[in-house]
Each structure stands twice: as C-alpha cells, then as structure tokens.
Amino acid sequence: MQEAATRSERGASRYVGGWPKIGIRPAIDGRRRGIRESLEDQTMGMARATAELISANLRYPDGRPAECVVPASCIGGVVEAAQAADLFKREGVGLSITVTPCWCYGSETMDMDPLSPKAVWGFNGTERPGAVYLAAVLAAHAQKGLPAFGIYGHDVQDAGDATVPPDVAEKLLRFTRAGLAVALMRGKSYLSLGGTSMGIAGSIVDQNFFERYLGMRIEAVDMSEITRRIEERI
C-alpha cells in the first residue's frame, strides 16, 4: 500500500503548477450616455454563456471541469483591458476568448498578450452586430502580429437571444481545446529517451522548435534509465 501511494504521489507531481484557466473577455462599446449602458447585460450574458459552455464540456487531464475567469465588468477601453489582463495573470489564465455583440474600440479592447492563444466571437445579431468589430479587431491582430481565431455564427439571431448557436459552440470548444493544449505545454518539459534511432532523422529532437514555438524545454535521458526504473520498480 505504501509503495502504491508513493507511485501515486510521484505521478501527481509530474505536472508542475496549476491547470491553465480560460479568460473570457466581454468587450463593449465604451461610449456612455446610453450606448454602453444598453449593452452591459447582453455582453456579460455572452461571457457567462461562453464560460458555462466550456466548463460543461471540457475537462483537464485529471478529470476536473475546465475553469473560466470572467471580469466583473465589461472591457470598453484601455484601463479595463489592463485590469482584465492583471486579473488573468493572477488567476493563471492561459488563453482568452473575447466576446461582443456590438462595435468596440478595437485597438483599445483587444488582448495584447503576445503569448496566449486568442479567439474573438462577434455576435451575429439583428442590432449592432459584432461582425464589424470582429473584422476590425482581427485586422488589428494581424497588423500587430498577434494571431487570433475569429468566430461568427452562420445564422442571424435576435438581439435578445442569449443562446449559443451550435456552430458557434463547436468553434468555441474547438479553439479552447487547442488553446488549452498550447497552455498546458508552455513552460513544461519534453523528455527525449535515447538518441537517434538507426540514424533516422525523424527521431532527432528539434530543440529550437520545442523551445521557440511551443515554449517548452528539452530533457534528454539515456535508454538505460528505463532499465534502472524497471529494476528499482519506480
């Protein structure tokens, strides 16, 4: 029993750090005197619906539901964007999804983190559709060299429709799965066992790829390590 417990403890400690969370960014038209105020509930509703969709359908490697972080207020400008970024940093967010039903000031509300995977869902609605913001902010992302995945529903929805269409849900979940994979690997190690097998170039570990593209470090261990672990029953 003690040996089994030791093995379990070793297995649990292999992943260092907490699971990366998903940051949901409710972007809004920041103009006051009735414009922003009329959009607050709908925008926050989109953010909460997105968070609920993800937590209900995706899980971490240990089986727990994926966790989302939603700011307490919408993002209508640079200050609120910075506040959201600070919140995400403290909460261990590894990827972000910006959601909006309306036009927003793109360069002021966009996610500027150079490392985190990003997606933007622009609501396809009958009033103030998010398509204009989606196109504008994706262009800004491309101009700044910050890739982002665009999400837009196929069918037009009523302005008060709070449901997430099936095609949008599929895209949100697809992006989140990929984004979580990236976030889970970043800062972790790839273990290379042995050397180049029979001179096959495909078994050569490209350290630059892992370090620069995936943000991982490389560990190299001789095949004799496997024998040692078998003999010592590790």
Contacts in CASP RR format, 6 or more apart in sequence:
PFRMAT RR
TARGET T0000
AUTHOR 0000-0000-0000
METHOD contacts of the structure
MODEL  1
MQEAATRSERGASRYVGGWPKIGIRPAIDGRRRGIRESLEDQTMGMARAT
AELISANLRYPDGRPAECVVPASCIGGVVEAAQAADLFKREGVGLSITVT
PCWCYGSETMDMDPLSPKAVWGFNGTERPGAVYLAAVLAAHAQKGLPAFG
IYGHDVQDAGDATVPPDVAEKLLRFTRAGLAVALMRGKSYLSLGGTSMGI
AGSIVDQNFFERYLGMRIEAVDMSEITRRIEERI
3 233 0 8 1.000
10 234 0 8 1.000
15 61 0 8 1.000
15 188 0 8 1.000
16 188 0 8 1.000
18 92 0 8 1.000
19 60 0 8 1.000
19 61 0 8 1.000
19 62 0 8 1.000
19 64 0 8 1.000
19 66 0 8 1.000
19 67 0 8 1.000
19 184 0 8 1.000
20 92 0 8 1.000
20 93 0 8 1.000
20 94 0 8 1.000
20 95 0 8 1.000
20 180 0 8 1.000
20 183 0 8 1.000
20 184 0 8 1.000
21 66 0 8 1.000
21 67 0 8 1.000
21 68 0 8 1.000
21 69 0 8 1.000
21 88 0 8 1.000
21 91 0 8 1.000
21 92 0 8 1.000
21 93 0 8 1.000
21 94 0 8 1.000
22 51 0 8 1.000
22 54 0 8 1.000
22 66 0 8 1.000
22 67 0 8 1.000
22 68 0 8 1.000
22 69 0 8 1.000
22 93 0 8 1.000
22 94 0 8 1.000
22 95 0 8 1.000
22 96 0 8 1.000
22 97 0 8 1.000
22 176 0 8 1.000
22 180 0 8 1.000
23 68 0 8 1.000
23 69 0 8 1.000
23 70 0 8 1.000
23 88 0 8 1.000
23 91 0 8 1.000
23 93 0 8 1.000
23 94 0 8 1.000
23 95 0 8 1.000
23 96 0 8 1.000
23 97 0 8 1.000
24 47 0 8 1.000
24 50 0 8 1.000
24 51 0 8 1.000
24 68 0 8 1.000
24 69 0 8 1.000
24 70 0 8 1.000
24 96 0 8 1.000
24 97 0 8 1.000
24 99 0 8 1.000
25 47 0 8 1.000
25 71 0 8 1.000
25 75 0 8 1.000
25 84 0 8 1.000
25 96 0 8 1.000
25 97 0 8 1.000
25 98 0 8 1.000
25 99 0 8 1.000
25 109 0 8 1.000
25 111 0 8 1.000
26 43 0 8 1.000
26 44 0 8 1.000
26 45 0 8 1.000
26 46 0 8 1.000
26 47 0 8 1.000
26 70 0 8 1.000
26 71 0 8 1.000
26 74 0 8 1.000
26 75 0 8 1.000
26 98 0 8 1.000
26 99 0 8 1.000
26 100 0 8 1.000
27 43 0 8 1.000
27 74 0 8 1.000
27 75 0 8 1.000
27 76 0 8 1.000
27 98 0 8 1.000
27 99 0 8 1.000
27 100 0 8 1.000
27 104 0 8 1.000
27 106 0 8 1.000
27 109 0 8 1.000
27 133 0 8 1.000
28 36 0 8 1.000
28 39 0 8 1.000
28 40 0 8 1.000
28 43 0 8 1.000
28 74 0 8 1.000
28 75 0 8 1.000
28 76 0 8 1.000
28 100 0 8 1.000
28 102 0 8 1.000
28 104 0 8 1.000
28 109 0 8 1.000
29 35 0 8 1.000
29 36 0 8 1.000
29 39 0 8 1.000
29 76 0 8 1.000
29 102 0 8 1.000
29 103 0 8 1.000
29 104 0 8 1.000
29 105 0 8 1.000
29 128 0 8 1.000
30 36 0 8 1.000
30 76 0 8 1.000
30 77 0 8 1.000
30 104 0 8 1.000
30 105 0 8 1.000
36 74 0 8 1.000
36 76 0 8 1.000
39 74 0 8 1.000
39 101 0 8 1.000
39 102 0 8 1.000
39 128 0 8 1.000
40 74 0 8 1.000
42 101 0 8 1.000
42 159 0 8 1.000
42 160 0 8 1.000
42 162 0 8 1.000
43 74 0 8 1.000
43 99 0 8 1.000
43 100 0 8 1.000
43 101 0 8 1.000
43 102 0 8 1.000
44 70 0 8 1.000
44 74 0 8 1.000
45 162 0 8 1.000
46 99 0 8 1.000
46 100 0 8 1.000
46 101 0 8 1.000
46 121 0 8 1.000
46 123 0 8 1.000
46 162 0 8 1.000
47 70 0 8 1.000
47 99 0 8 1.000
48 70 0 8 1.000
49 162 0 8 1.000
49 163 0 8 1.000
49 164 0 8 1.000
50 68 0 8 1.000
50 97 0 8 1.000
50 99 0 8 1.000
50 121 0 8 1.000
50 164 0 8 1.000
50 172 0 8 1.000
51 68 0 8 1.000
51 70 0 8 1.000
53 164 0 8 1.000
53 169 0 8 1.000
53 172 0 8 1.000
53 173 0 8 1.000
54 66 0 8 1.000
54 68 0 8 1.000
54 172 0 8 1.000
54 173 0 8 1.000
54 176 0 8 1.000
55 65 0 8 1.000
55 66 0 8 1.000
55 67 0 8 1.000
55 68 0 8 1.000
56 65 0 8 1.000
57 173 0 8 1.000
58 65 0 8 1.000
58 66 0 8 1.000
58 173 0 8 1.000
58 176 0 8 1.000
58 177 0 8 1.000
58 180 0 8 1.000
59 65 0 8 1.000
59 66 0 8 1.000
60 66 0 8 1.000
60 180 0 8 1.000
61 184 0 8 1.000
66 176 0 8 1.000
66 180 0 8 1.000
69 87 0 8 1.000
69 88 0 8 1.000
69 91 0 8 1.000
69 92 0 8 1.000
69 93 0 8 1.000
71 80 0 8 1.000
71 83 0 8 1.000
71 84 0 8 1.000
71 87 0 8 1.000
73 80 0 8 1.000
74 80 0 8 1.000
75 81 0 8 1.000
75 84 0 8 1.000
75 98 0 8 1.000
75 104 0 8 1.000
75 109 0 8 1.000
76 104 0 8 1.000
76 105 0 8 1.000
76 108 0 8 1.000
76 109 0 8 1.000
77 105 0 8 1.000
77 108 0 8 1.000
77 109 0 8 1.000
78 108 0 8 1.000
80 109 0 8 1.000
81 108 0 8 1.000
81 109 0 8 1.000
81 110 0 8 1.000
81 111 0 8 1.000
81 112 0 8 1.000
85 111 0 8 1.000
85 112 0 8 1.000
85 113 0 8 1.000
87 93 0 8 1.000
88 94 0 8 1.000
88 96 0 8 1.000
88 113 0 8 1.000
93 116 0 8 1.000
94 116 0 8 1.000
94 117 0 8 1.000
94 179 0 8 1.000
94 183 0 8 1.000
94 186 0 8 1.000
95 116 0 8 1.000
95 117 0 8 1.000
95 118 0 8 1.000
95 119 0 8 1.000
95 176 0 8 1.000
95 179 0 8 1.000
95 180 0 8 1.000
95 182 0 8 1.000
95 183 0 8 1.000
96 111 0 8 1.000
96 113 0 8 1.000
96 116 0 8 1.000
96 117 0 8 1.000
96 118 0 8 1.000
96 119 0 8 1.000
97 118 0 8 1.000
97 119 0 8 1.000
97 120 0 8 1.000
97 121 0 8 1.000
97 172 0 8 1.000
97 175 0 8 1.000
97 176 0 8 1.000
98 109 0 8 1.000
98 110 0 8 1.000
98 111 0 8 1.000
98 118 0 8 1.000
98 119 0 8 1.000
98 120 0 8 1.000
98 121 0 8 1.000
98 137 0 8 1.000
99 120 0 8 1.000
99 121 0 8 1.000
99 122 0 8 1.000
99 123 0 8 1.000
100 120 0 8 1.000
100 121 0 8 1.000
100 122 0 8 1.000
100 123 0 8 1.000
100 130 0 8 1.000
100 133 0 8 1.000
100 134 0 8 1.000
101 122 0 8 1.000
101 123 0 8 1.000
101 125 0 8 1.000
101 128 0 8 1.000
101 129 0 8 1.000
101 130 0 8 1.000
101 159 0 8 1.000
102 123 0 8 1.000
102 128 0 8 1.000
102 129 0 8 1.000
102 130 0 8 1.000
102 133 0 8 1.000
103 128 0 8 1.000
103 130 0 8 1.000
103 132 0 8 1.000
103 133 0 8 1.000
104 133 0 8 1.000
104 137 0 8 1.000
106 133 0 8 1.000
106 136 0 8 1.000
106 137 0 8 1.000
106 140 0 8 1.000
107 140 0 8 1.000
109 137 0 8 1.000
110 137 0 8 1.000
110 140 0 8 1.000
110 141 0 8 1.000
110 146 0 8 1.000
110 148 0 8 1.000
111 118 0 8 1.000
111 146 0 8 1.000
111 148 0 8 1.000
112 144 0 8 1.000
112 146 0 8 1.000
114 146 0 8 1.000
115 186 0 8 1.000
116 183 0 8 1.000
117 149 0 8 1.000
117 175 0 8 1.000
117 178 0 8 1.000
117 179 0 8 1.000
117 182 0 8 1.000
117 183 0 8 1.000
118 141 0 8 1.000
118 146 0 8 1.000
118 147 0 8 1.000
118 148 0 8 1.000
118 149 0 8 1.000
119 148 0 8 1.000
119 149 0 8 1.000
119 150 0 8 1.000
119 151 0 8 1.000
119 172 0 8 1.000
119 175 0 8 1.000
119 176 0 8 1.000
120 133 0 8 1.000
120 134 0 8 1.000
120 137 0 8 1.000
120 138 0 8 1.000
120 148 0 8 1.000
120 149 0 8 1.000
120 150 0 8 1.000
120 151 0 8 1.000
121 134 0 8 1.000
121 150 0 8 1.000
121 151 0 8 1.000
121 152 0 8 1.000
121 168 0 8 1.000
121 171 0 8 1.000
121 172 0 8 1.000
122 129 0 8 1.000
122 130 0 8 1.000
122 131 0 8 1.000
122 133 0 8 1.000
122 134 0 8 1.000
122 150 0 8 1.000
122 151 0 8 1.000
122 152 0 8 1.000
122 153 0 8 1.000
123 129 0 8 1.000
123 130 0 8 1.000
123 157 0 8 1.000
124 130 0 8 1.000
124 131 0 8 1.000
124 152 0 8 1.000
124 153 0 8 1.000
124 154 0 8 1.000
124 155 0 8 1.000
124 156 0 8 1.000
124 157 0 8 1.000
125 156 0 8 1.000
125 157 0 8 1.000
125 158 0 8 1.000
125 159 0 8 1.000
125 161 0 8 1.000
126 156 0 8 1.000
126 157 0 8 1.000
126 158 0 8 1.000
126 159 0 8 1.000
127 159 0 8 1.000
128 159 0 8 1.000
129 156 0 8 1.000
131 152 0 8 1.000
134 150 0 8 1.000
134 151 0 8 1.000
134 152 0 8 1.000
137 148 0 8 1.000
138 148 0 8 1.000
138 150 0 8 1.000
141 147 0 8 1.000
141 148 0 8 1.000
149 171 0 8 1.000
149 175 0 8 1.000
150 171 0 8 1.000
151 168 0 8 1.000
151 171 0 8 1.000
151 172 0 8 1.000
151 175 0 8 1.000
152 168 0 8 1.000
153 165 0 8 1.000
153 167 0 8 1.000
153 168 0 8 1.000
154 165 0 8 1.000
154 167 0 8 1.000
155 165 0 8 1.000
155 167 0 8 1.000
157 163 0 8 1.000
157 165 0 8 1.000
164 172 0 8 1.000
182 214 0 8 1.000
185 214 0 8 1.000
185 215 0 8 1.000
185 216 0 8 1.000
186 214 0 8 1.000
186 215 0 8 1.000
186 216 0 8 1.000
187 215 0 8 1.000
187 216 0 8 1.000
187 217 0 8 1.000
188 216 0 8 1.000
188 217 0 8 1.000
189 216 0 8 1.000
189 217 0 8 1.000
189 218 0 8 1.000
189 219 0 8 1.000
190 205 0 8 1.000
190 210 0 8 1.000
190 216 0 8 1.000
190 217 0 8 1.000
190 218 0 8 1.000
190 219 0 8 1.000
191 219 0 8 1.000
191 220 0 8 1.000
191 221 0 8 1.000
192 205 0 8 1.000
192 218 0 8 1.000
192 219 0 8 1.000
192 220 0 8 1.000
192 221 0 8 1.000
193 221 0 8 1.000
193 222 0 8 1.000
193 223 0 8 1.000
193 225 0 8 1.000
193 226 0 8 1.000
194 220 0 8 1.000
194 221 0 8 1.000
194 222 0 8 1.000
194 223 0 8 1.000
195 203 0 8 1.000
195 220 0 8 1.000
195 223 0 8 1.000
196 203 0 8 1.000
196 204 0 8 1.000
197 203 0 8 1.000
205 218 0 8 1.000
205 220 0 8 1.000
207 218 0 8 1.000
210 216 0 8 1.000
210 217 0 8 1.000
210 218 0 8 1.000
211 217 0 8 1.000
211 218 0 8 1.000
228 234 0 8 1.000
END
